[in-house]
Amino acid sequence: MEQLGINYKLLLAQLINFVLLFYIFKKFLAKPFSEFVKKQKQREKIQEEYEQKLAELDLEKEKILNATRKKAKETADQLIHEAVKSAEELKKRLTEEVKKEVQLEKEKLMKELETEKESFEKELKQNILNLSLKLTEETLKEFMTEERKKEYQKLLIKNLDKTVN
């Protein structure tokens, strides 16, 4: 083989160098590199899991926010409804109270008017009585004597008292 230009010593030395290089490469370069690649793949996997969980949490957060918003809106609507109902009840109650007060005031005024009317009628009757008495006196002065005047006056007063009462 030496004719072909192959030197066995050199071939053996290259073979030993190659095995040695392969062993050094595998020991010092391939193993750390494959560990680096494995770690990188693990990081990527963890990153993907993290992003997936983050997306799930975002969805869950949106669901919770929507539920909370919905509940808050329902609560607000309920509070508004209750406030409107309460205001209507208050308005109704106040209206009834005012009507009662107006009715009481009206009754009071009617009683006062009735009392004043009775007082006025009594005073009017008394004035009519006095006027009638004076008129009768004046008329009778001309026609009657003192004794007859007194009798008629007594009789008139007696009759008038009966009609007044």
C-alpha positions as CSV (number, residue, x, y, z in Angstrom):
1,M,0.0,0.0,0.0
2,E,2.9,2.1,0.2
3,Q,2.7,2.1,-3.6
4,L,-0.5,3.9,-3.4
5,G,1.1,6.5,-1.1
6,I,-0.5,5.4,2.1
7,N,1.7,5.6,5.1
8,Y,0.4,3.2,7.8
9,K,2.1,5.1,10.6
10,L,0.6,8.3,9.5
11,L,-2.8,6.6,9.0
12,L,-2.6,5.2,12.4
13,A,-1.6,8.5,13.9
14,Q,-4.5,10.2,12.1
15,L,-6.8,7.5,13.3
16,I,-5.6,7.9,16.9
17,N,-5.9,11.7,16.5
18,F,-9.4,11.3,15.1
19,V,-10.5,9.0,18.0
20,L,-8.8,11.3,20.4
21,L,-10.5,14.4,18.8
22,F,-13.8,12.6,18.7
23,Y,-13.5,11.6,22.4
24,I,-12.5,15.3,23.4
25,F,-15.3,16.6,21.2
26,K,-17.8,14.3,22.7
27,K,-16.6,14.8,26.3
28,F,-16.0,18.6,26.2
29,L,-18.1,20.0,23.4
30,A,-20.9,17.7,22.4
31,K,-22.1,16.9,25.9
32,P,-22.3,20.5,27.1
33,F,-23.8,21.5,23.8
34,S,-26.5,18.8,24.0
35,E,-27.2,19.8,27.6
36,F,-27.4,23.5,26.5
37,V,-29.9,22.4,23.7
38,K,-31.9,20.4,26.2
39,K,-32.0,23.3,28.7
40,Q,-33.0,25.6,25.9
41,K,-35.8,23.3,24.9
42,Q,-36.9,23.0,28.5
43,R,-36.9,26.8,28.8
44,E,-39.0,27.1,25.6
45,K,-41.4,24.5,26.9
46,I,-41.6,26.3,30.3
47,Q,-42.1,29.6,28.4
48,E,-44.9,28.1,26.3
49,E,-46.5,26.7,29.5
50,Y,-46.2,30.0,31.2
51,E,-47.7,31.9,28.2
52,Q,-50.5,29.3,28.1
53,K,-51.2,29.7,31.8
54,L,-51.0,33.4,31.4
55,A,-53.6,33.3,28.6
56,E,-55.8,31.1,30.7
57,L,-55.5,33.5,33.6
58,D,-56.3,36.4,31.3
59,L,-59.5,34.5,30.2
60,E,-60.4,33.7,33.8
61,K,-59.7,37.3,34.7
62,E,-62.0,38.5,31.9
63,K,-64.7,36.1,33.0
64,I,-64.5,37.3,36.6
65,L,-64.5,40.9,35.5
66,N,-67.5,40.4,33.3
67,A,-69.3,38.5,36.1
68,T,-68.4,41.3,38.6
69,R,-69.6,44.0,36.1
70,K,-72.8,42.1,35.5
71,K,-73.4,41.7,39.2
72,A,-72.6,45.3,39.9
73,K,-75.0,46.4,37.2
74,E,-77.7,44.2,38.6
75,T,-77.1,45.6,42.1
76,A,-77.1,49.1,40.8
77,D,-80.3,48.5,38.8
78,Q,-81.9,46.9,41.9
79,L,-80.8,49.9,44.1
80,I,-82.2,52.3,41.6
81,H,-85.4,50.4,41.4
82,E,-85.7,50.3,45.2
83,A,-84.9,54.1,45.4
84,V,-87.6,54.9,42.8
85,K,-90.1,52.7,44.6
86,S,-89.2,54.3,47.9
87,A,-89.5,57.7,46.4
88,E,-92.9,56.9,45.0
89,E,-94.0,55.5,48.4
90,L,-92.7,58.6,50.1
91,K,-94.5,60.8,47.6
92,K,-97.7,58.9,48.1
93,R,-97.4,59.0,51.9
94,L,-96.7,62.8,51.9
95,T,-99.6,63.4,49.5
96,E,-101.9,61.5,51.8
97,E,-100.6,63.4,54.8
98,V,-101.1,66.8,53.0
99,K,-104.6,65.8,52.0
100,K,-105.4,64.8,55.6
101,E,-104.0,68.1,56.9
102,V,-105.9,70.1,54.3
103,Q,-109.1,68.2,55.2
104,L,-108.5,68.8,58.9
105,E,-107.9,72.5,58.2
106,K,-111.0,72.7,56.1
107,E,-113.1,71.0,58.8
108,K,-111.6,73.5,61.3
109,L,-112.4,76.4,59.1
110,M,-115.9,75.1,58.5
111,K,-116.4,74.8,62.3
112,E,-115.1,78.3,62.8
113,L,-117.4,79.6,60.0
114,E,-120.3,77.8,61.6
115,T,-119.5,79.3,65.0
116,E,-119.2,82.7,63.5
117,K,-122.4,82.2,61.5
118,E,-124.2,81.2,64.7
119,S,-122.7,84.1,66.6
120,F,-123.7,86.5,63.8
121,E,-127.2,85.1,63.6
122,K,-127.6,85.4,67.4
123,E,-126.3,89.0,67.2
124,L,-128.6,89.7,64.3
125,K,-131.6,88.3,66.1
126,Q,-130.7,90.4,69.2
127,N,-130.3,93.5,67.0
128,I,-133.6,92.7,65.3
129,L,-135.2,92.2,68.7
130,N,-133.8,95.4,70.1
131,L,-134.9,97.3,66.9
132,S,-138.3,95.7,67.1
133,L,-138.6,96.6,70.7
134,K,-137.6,100.2,70.0
135,L,-139.9,100.4,67.1
136,T,-142.7,99.0,69.1
137,E,-141.9,101.3,72.0
138,E,-142.0,104.3,69.7
139,T,-145.2,103.2,68.1
140,L,-146.8,102.4,71.3
141,K,-145.7,105.6,73.0
142,E,-148.1,107.4,70.9
143,F,-151.0,105.0,71.4
144,M,-150.6,103.5,74.8
145,T,-150.4,104.3,78.4
146,E,-147.5,103.5,80.6
147,E,-149.1,100.4,82.2
148,R,-150.2,98.9,78.9
149,K,-146.8,99.6,77.5
150,K,-145.1,97.6,80.2
151,E,-147.5,94.7,79.7
152,Y,-146.9,94.6,76.0
153,Q,-143.2,94.8,76.5
154,K,-143.2,91.9,78.8
155,L,-145.4,89.9,76.5
156,L,-143.2,90.8,73.5
157,I,-140.0,89.9,75.3
158,K,-141.5,86.6,76.4
159,N,-142.6,85.7,72.8
160,L,-139.3,86.8,71.4
161,D,-137.3,84.7,73.9
162,K,-139.3,81.7,72.8
163,T,-138.6,82.3,69.1
164,V,-134.9,83.0,69.7
165,N,-134.4,79.8,71.7
